[in-house]
């Protein structure tokens, strides 16, 4: 009888731990997803800035010329 009680208790605790772990993993994956999305958006904005700004492109060309020589 005691063995059955202990088995049920450890099962309940295990289930609780498992649920907490799943919640934790879910939270972390959500944060990672948000972070990656944000980085992606920033990269797109920077690309658009480069396309739109001719002056910036000119500076990049000068840097490339200096670096290659």
Jmol script that loads the backbone (N, CA, C; Angstrom):
load data "model"
ATOM      1  N   UNK A   1       0.831  -1.203   0.000  1.00  0.00           N
ATOM      2  CA  UNK A   1       0.000   0.000   0.000  1.00  0.00           C
ATOM      3  C   UNK A   1       0.871   1.261   0.000  1.00  0.00           C
ATOM      4  N   UNK A   2       1.899   1.251   0.853  1.00  0.00           N
ATOM      5  CA  UNK A   2       2.796   2.410   0.937  1.00  0.00           C
ATOM      6  C   UNK A   2       3.507   2.608  -0.411  1.00  0.00           C
ATOM      7  N   UNK A   3       3.893   1.501  -1.006  1.00  0.00           N
ATOM      8  CA  UNK A   3       4.583   1.551  -2.313  1.00  0.00           C
ATOM      9  C   UNK A   3       3.717   2.220  -3.366  1.00  0.00           C
ATOM     10  N   UNK A   4       2.419   1.865  -3.376  1.00  0.00           N
ATOM     11  CA  UNK A   4       1.478   2.440  -4.348  1.00  0.00           C
ATOM     12  C   UNK A   4       1.361   3.952  -4.116  1.00  0.00           C
ATOM     13  N   UNK A   5       1.233   4.356  -2.836  1.00  0.00           N
ATOM     14  CA  UNK A   5       1.129   5.774  -2.485  1.00  0.00           C
ATOM     15  C   UNK A   5       2.351   6.546  -2.972  1.00  0.00           C
ATOM     16  N   UNK A   6       3.536   5.952  -2.718  1.00  0.00           N
ATOM     17  CA  UNK A   6       4.776   6.617  -3.124  1.00  0.00           C
ATOM     18  C   UNK A   6       4.862   6.714  -4.643  1.00  0.00           C
ATOM     19  N   UNK A   7       4.423   5.671  -5.318  1.00  0.00           N
ATOM     20  CA  UNK A   7       4.453   5.663  -6.783  1.00  0.00           C
ATOM     21  C   UNK A   7       3.550   6.771  -7.326  1.00  0.00           C
ATOM     22  N   UNK A   8       2.349   6.895  -6.760  1.00  0.00           N
ATOM     23  CA  UNK A   8       1.400   7.931  -7.195  1.00  0.00           C
ATOM     24  C   UNK A   8       1.983   9.316  -6.922  1.00  0.00           C
ATOM     25  N   UNK A   9       2.570   9.502  -5.728  1.00  0.00           N
ATOM     26  CA  UNK A   9       3.159  10.795  -5.362  1.00  0.00           C
ATOM     27  C   UNK A   9       4.293  11.156  -6.312  1.00  0.00           C
ATOM     28  N   UNK A  10       5.194  10.212  -6.560  1.00  0.00           N
ATOM     29  CA  UNK A  10       6.335  10.516  -7.437  1.00  0.00           C
ATOM     30  C   UNK A  10       5.847  10.768  -8.870  1.00  0.00           C
ATOM     31  N   UNK A  11       4.779  10.066  -9.274  1.00  0.00           N
ATOM     32  CA  UNK A  11       4.206  10.287 -10.609  1.00  0.00           C
ATOM     33  C   UNK A  11       3.660  11.713 -10.714  1.00  0.00           C
ATOM     34  N   UNK A  12       2.946  12.142  -9.664  1.00  0.00           N
ATOM     35  CA  UNK A  12       2.373  13.494  -9.655  1.00  0.00           C
ATOM     36  C   UNK A  12       3.486  14.546  -9.687  1.00  0.00           C
ATOM     37  N   UNK A  13       4.539  14.319  -8.873  1.00  0.00           N
ATOM     38  CA  UNK A  13       5.661  15.269  -8.839  1.00  0.00           C
ATOM     39  C   UNK A  13       6.363  15.305 -10.194  1.00  0.00           C
ATOM     40  N   UNK A  14       6.542  14.137 -10.771  1.00  0.00           N
ATOM     41  CA  UNK A  14       7.188  14.031 -12.081  1.00  0.00           C
ATOM     42  C   UNK A  14       6.383  14.764 -13.133  1.00  0.00           C
ATOM     43  N   UNK A  15       5.074  14.588 -13.080  1.00  0.00           N
ATOM     44  CA  UNK A  15       4.187  15.252 -14.039  1.00  0.00           C
ATOM     45  C   UNK A  15       4.288  16.766 -13.879  1.00  0.00           C
ATOM     46  N   UNK A  16       4.333  17.219 -12.623  1.00  0.00           N
ATOM     47  CA  UNK A  16       4.446  18.650 -12.317  1.00  0.00           C
ATOM     48  C   UNK A  16       5.756  19.193 -12.892  1.00  0.00           C
ATOM     49  N   UNK A  17       6.853  18.477 -12.643  1.00  0.00           N
ATOM     50  CA  UNK A  17       8.162  18.888 -13.149  1.00  0.00           C
ATOM     51  C   UNK A  17       8.153  18.933 -14.669  1.00  0.00           C
ATOM     52  N   UNK A  18       7.552  17.918 -15.270  1.00  0.00           N
ATOM     53  CA  UNK A  18       7.494  17.835 -16.729  1.00  0.00           C
ATOM     54  C   UNK A  18       6.724  19.026 -17.297  1.00  0.00           C
ATOM     55  N   UNK A  19       5.582  19.336 -16.687  1.00  0.00           N
ATOM     56  CA  UNK A  19       4.757  20.461 -17.145  1.00  0.00           C
ATOM     57  C   UNK A  19       5.539  21.763 -17.004  1.00  0.00           C
ATOM     58  N   UNK A  20       6.228  21.942 -15.868  1.00  0.00           N
ATOM     59  CA  UNK A  20       7.033  23.147 -15.663  1.00  0.00           C
ATOM     60  C   UNK A  20       8.142  23.255 -16.699  1.00  0.00           C
ATOM     61  N   UNK A  21       8.758  22.111 -16.997  1.00  0.00           N
ATOM     62  CA  UNK A  21       9.831  22.084 -17.985  1.00  0.00           C
ATOM     63  C   UNK A  21       9.289  22.471 -19.356  1.00  0.00           C
ATOM     64  N   UNK A  22       8.136  21.952 -19.719  1.00  0.00           N
ATOM     65  CA  UNK A  22       7.526  22.258 -21.017  1.00  0.00           C
ATOM     66  C   UNK A  22       7.192  23.746 -21.090  1.00  0.00           C
ATOM     67  N   UNK A  23       6.631  24.289 -20.004  1.00  0.00           N
ATOM     68  CA  UNK A  23       6.309  25.720 -19.966  1.00  0.00           C
ATOM     69  C   UNK A  23       7.579  26.541 -20.135  1.00  0.00           C
ATOM     70  N   UNK A  24       8.641  26.132 -19.448  1.00  0.00           N
ATOM     71  CA  UNK A  24       9.921  26.821 -19.491  1.00  0.00           C
ATOM     72  C   UNK A  24      10.485  26.795 -20.905  1.00  0.00           C
ATOM     73  N   UNK A  25      10.477  25.622 -21.529  1.00  0.00           N
ATOM     74  CA  UNK A  25      10.982  25.478 -22.900  1.00  0.00           C
ATOM     75  C   UNK A  25      10.153  26.320 -23.858  1.00  0.00           C
ATOM     76  N   UNK A  26       8.837  26.325 -23.646  1.00  0.00           N
ATOM     77  CA  UNK A  26       7.937  27.085 -24.503  1.00  0.00           C
ATOM     78  C   UNK A  26       8.259  28.576 -24.391  1.00  0.00           C
ATOM     79  N   UNK A  27       8.488  29.038 -23.167  1.00  0.00           N
ATOM     80  CA  UNK A  27       8.811  30.452 -22.927  1.00  0.00           C
ATOM     81  C   UNK A  27      10.120  30.809 -23.608  1.00  0.00           C
ATOM     82  N   UNK A  28      11.128  29.956 -23.451  1.00  0.00           N
ATOM     83  CA  UNK A  28      12.434  30.221 -24.056  1.00  0.00           C
ATOM     84  C   UNK A  28      12.310  30.251 -25.579  1.00  0.00           C
ATOM     85  N   UNK A  29      11.580  29.294 -26.146  1.00  0.00           N
ATOM     86  CA  UNK A  29      11.452  29.264 -27.602  1.00  0.00           C
ATOM     87  C   UNK A  29      10.702  30.499 -28.098  1.00  0.00           C
ATOM     88  N   UNK A  30       9.734  30.969 -27.298  1.00  0.00           N
ATOM     89  CA  UNK A  30       8.992  32.171 -27.673  1.00  0.00           C
ATOM     90  C   UNK A  30       9.926  33.384 -27.668  1.00  0.00           C
ATOM     91  N   UNK A  31      10.779  33.485 -26.629  1.00  0.00           N
ATOM     92  CA  UNK A  31      11.738  34.590 -26.559  1.00  0.00           C
ATOM     93  C   UNK A  31      12.713  34.540 -27.729  1.00  0.00           C
ATOM     94  N   UNK A  32      13.205  33.343 -28.040  1.00  0.00           N
ATOM     95  CA  UNK A  32      14.137  33.185 -29.151  1.00  0.00           C
ATOM     96  C   UNK A  32      13.476  33.613 -30.455  1.00  0.00           C
ATOM     97  N   UNK A  33      12.236  33.184 -30.647  1.00  0.00           N
ATOM     98  CA  UNK A  33      11.492  33.527 -31.861  1.00  0.00           C
ATOM     99  C   UNK A  33      11.344  35.046 -31.972  1.00  0.00           C
ATOM    100  N   UNK A  34      11.003  35.690 -30.860  1.00  0.00           N
ATOM    101  CA  UNK A  34      10.838  37.150 -30.847  1.00  0.00           C
ATOM    102  C   UNK A  34      12.162  37.836 -31.176  1.00  0.00           C
ATOM    103  N   UNK A  35      13.239  37.323 -30.590  1.00  0.00           N
ATOM    104  CA  UNK A  35      14.567  37.902 -30.796  1.00  0.00           C
ATOM    105  C   UNK A  35      14.973  37.794 -32.263  1.00  0.00           C
ATOM    106  N   UNK A  36      14.776  36.598 -32.839  1.00  0.00           N
ATOM    107  CA  UNK A  36      15.142  36.365 -34.241  1.00  0.00           C
ATOM    108  C   UNK A  36      14.311  37.262 -35.155  1.00  0.00           C
ATOM    109  N   UNK A  37      13.016  37.388 -34.862  1.00  0.00           N
ATOM    110  CA  UNK A  37      12.139  38.246 -35.661  1.00  0.00           C
ATOM    111  C   UNK A  37      12.620  39.691 -35.597  1.00  0.00           C
ATOM    112  N   UNK A  38      12.979  40.139 -34.396  1.00  0.00           N
ATOM    113  CA  UNK A  38      13.464  41.514 -34.220  1.00  0.00           C
ATOM    114  C   UNK A  38      14.751  41.732 -35.009  1.00  0.00           C
ATOM    115  N   UNK A  39      15.690  40.794 -34.930  1.00  0.00           N
ATOM    116  CA  UNK A  39      16.960  40.914 -35.651  1.00  0.00           C
ATOM    117  C   UNK A  39      16.715  40.958 -37.158  1.00  0.00           C
ATOM    118  N   UNK A  40      15.780  40.131 -37.615  1.00  0.00           N
ATOM    119  CA  UNK A  40      15.403  40.081 -39.016  1.00  0.00           C
ATOM    120  C   UNK A  40      14.874  41.437 -39.469  1.00  0.00           C
ATOM    121  N   UNK A  41      13.998  42.022 -38.657  1.00  0.00           N
ATOM    122  CA  UNK A  41      13.408  43.330 -38.977  1.00  0.00           C
ATOM    123  C   UNK A  41      14.484  44.394 -39.053  1.00  0.00           C
ATOM    124  N   UNK A  42      15.418  44.365 -38.089  1.00  0.00           N
ATOM    125  CA  UNK A  42      16.507  45.346 -38.061  1.00  0.00           C
ATOM    126  C   UNK A  42      17.364  45.196 -39.321  1.00  0.00           C
ATOM    127  N   UNK A  43      17.655  43.965 -39.697  1.00  0.00           N
ATOM    128  CA  UNK A  43      18.469  43.711 -40.893  1.00  0.00           C
ATOM    129  C   UNK A  43      17.773  44.272 -42.135  1.00  0.00           C
ATOM    130  N   UNK A  44      16.464  44.059 -42.223  1.00  0.00           N
ATOM    131  CA  UNK A  44      15.705  44.573 -43.366  1.00  0.00           C
ATOM    132  C   UNK A  44      15.741  46.093 -43.400  1.00  0.00           C
ATOM    133  N   UNK A  45      15.583  46.706 -42.237  1.00  0.00           N
ATOM    134  CA  UNK A  45      15.617  48.173 -42.160  1.00  0.00           C
ATOM    135  C   UNK A  45      16.972  48.699 -42.619  1.00  0.00           C
ATOM    136  N   UNK A  46      18.038  48.046 -42.168  1.00  0.00           N
ATOM    137  CA  UNK A  46      19.381  48.482 -42.543  1.00  0.00           C
ATOM    138  C   UNK A  46      19.593  48.340 -44.049  1.00  0.00           C
ATOM    139  N   UNK A  47      19.095  47.226 -44.619  1.00  0.00           N
ATOM    140  CA  UNK A  47      19.212  47.017 -46.067  1.00  0.00           C
ATOM    141  C   UNK A  47      18.490  48.119 -46.822  1.00  0.00           C
ATOM    142  N   UNK A  48      17.281  48.443 -46.371  1.00  0.00           N
ATOM    143  CA  UNK A  48      16.501  49.492 -47.016  1.00  0.00           C
ATOM    144  C   UNK A  48      17.193  50.837 -46.913  1.00  0.00           C
ATOM    145  N   UNK A  49      17.801  51.113 -45.756  1.00  0.00           N
ATOM    146  CA  UNK A  49      18.536  52.369 -45.569  1.00  0.00           C
ATOM    147  C   UNK A  49      19.656  52.463 -46.588  1.00  0.00           C
ATOM    148  N   UNK A  50      20.379  51.361 -46.782  1.00  0.00           N
ATOM    149  CA  UNK A  50      21.499  51.344 -47.723  1.00  0.00           C
ATOM    150  C   UNK A  50      21.016  51.595 -49.142  1.00  0.00           C
ATOM    151  N   UNK A  51      19.887  50.945 -49.494  1.00  0.00           N
ATOM    152  CA  UNK A  51      19.343  51.114 -50.853  1.00  0.00           C
ATOM    153  C   UNK A  51      18.910  52.557 -51.079  1.00  0.00           C
ATOM    154  N   UNK A  52      18.264  53.136 -50.069  1.00  0.00           N
ATOM    155  CA  UNK A  52      17.702  54.477 -50.218  1.00  0.00           C
ATOM    156  C   UNK A  52      18.750  55.572 -50.148  1.00  0.00           C
ATOM    157  N   UNK A  53      19.846  55.322 -49.440  1.00  0.00           N
ATOM    158  CA  UNK A  53      20.805  56.407 -49.233  1.00  0.00           C
ATOM    159  C   UNK A  53      21.995  56.234 -50.175  1.00  0.00           C
ATOM    160  N   UNK A  54      22.076  57.104 -51.148  1.00  0.00           N
ATOM    161  CA  UNK A  54      23.124  57.049 -52.162  1.00  0.00           C
ATOM    162  C   UNK A  54      24.474  57.411 -51.538  1.00  0.00           C
ATOM    163  N   UNK A  55      24.435  58.389 -50.639  1.00  0.00           N
ATOM    164  CA  UNK A  55      25.652  58.861 -49.970  1.00  0.00           C
ATOM    165  C   UNK A  55      26.316  57.720 -49.202  1.00  0.00           C
ATOM    166  N   UNK A  56      25.484  56.927 -48.530  1.00  0.00           N
ATOM    167  CA  UNK A  56      25.990  55.805 -47.745  1.00  0.00           C
ATOM    168  C   UNK A  56      26.691  54.811 -48.669  1.00  0.00           C
ATOM    169  N   UNK A  57      26.096  54.566 -49.818  1.00  0.00           N
ATOM    170  CA  UNK A  57      26.680  53.650 -50.805  1.00  0.00           C
ATOM    171  C   UNK A  57      28.025  54.150 -51.276  1.00  0.00           C
ATOM    172  N   UNK A  58      28.127  55.465 -51.449  1.00  0.00           N
ATOM    173  CA  UNK A  58      29.374  56.076 -51.893  1.00  0.00           C
ATOM    174  C   UNK A  58      30.476  55.839 -50.853  1.00  0.00           C
ATOM    175  N   UNK A  59      30.127  55.998 -49.600  1.00  0.00           N
ATOM    176  CA  UNK A  59      31.098  55.764 -48.515  1.00  0.00           C
ATOM    177  C   UNK A  59      31.565  54.308 -48.529  1.00  0.00           C
ATOM    178  N   UNK A  60      30.627  53.368 -48.737  1.00  0.00           N
ATOM    179  CA  UNK A  60      30.988  51.942 -48.786  1.00  0.00           C
ATOM    180  C   UNK A  60      31.978  51.687 -49.923  1.00  0.00           C
ATOM    181  N   UNK A  61      31.739  52.322 -51.090  1.00  0.00           N
ATOM    182  CA  UNK A  61      32.632  52.142 -52.230  1.00  0.00           C
ATOM    183  C   UNK A  61      34.033  52.656 -51.907  1.00  0.00           C
ATOM    184  N   UNK A  62      34.096  53.801 -51.229  1.00  0.00           N
ATOM    185  CA  UNK A  62      35.395  54.357 -50.846  1.00  0.00           C
ATOM    186  C   UNK A  62      36.130  53.412 -49.901  1.00  0.00           C
ATOM    187  N   UNK A  63      35.391  52.869 -48.911  1.00  0.00           N
ATOM    188  CA  UNK A  63      35.995  51.920 -47.957  1.00  0.00           C
ATOM    189  C   UNK A  63      36.549  50.713 -48.704  1.00  0.00           C
ATOM    190  N   UNK A  64      35.772  50.195 -49.666  1.00  0.00           N
ATOM    191  CA  UNK A  64      36.204  49.016 -50.427  1.00  0.00           C
ATOM    192  C   UNK A  64      37.463  49.319 -51.226  1.00  0.00           C
ATOM    193  N   UNK A  65      37.517  50.498 -51.832  1.00  0.00           N
ATOM    194  CA  UNK A  65      38.700  50.881 -52.608  1.00  0.00           C
ATOM    195  C   UNK A  65      39.933  50.943 -51.712  1.00  0.00           C
ATOM    196  N   UNK A  66      39.768  51.565 -50.536  1.00  0.00           N
ATOM    197  CA  UNK A  66      40.883  51.711 -49.596  1.00  0.00           C
ATOM    198  C   UNK A  66      41.333  50.338 -49.094  1.00  0.00           C
ATOM    199  N   UNK A  67      40.363  49.472 -48.781  1.00  0.00           N
ATOM    200  CA  UNK A  67      40.682  48.149 -48.222  1.00  0.00           C
ATOM    201  C   UNK A  67      41.359  47.258 -49.252  1.00  0.00           C
ATOM    202  N   UNK A  68      40.991  47.377 -50.535  1.00  0.00           N
ATOM    203  CA  UNK A  68      41.540  46.467 -51.548  1.00  0.00           C
ATOM    204  C   UNK A  68      42.956  46.865 -51.953  1.00  0.00           C
ATOM    205  N   UNK A  69      43.327  48.129 -51.736  1.00  0.00           N
ATOM    206  CA  UNK A  69      44.686  48.567 -52.133  1.00  0.00           C
ATOM    207  C   UNK A  69      45.708  48.284 -51.060  1.00  0.00           C
TER     208      UNK A  69
END
end "model"
wireframe off; spacefill off
backbone 0.3
color backbone group
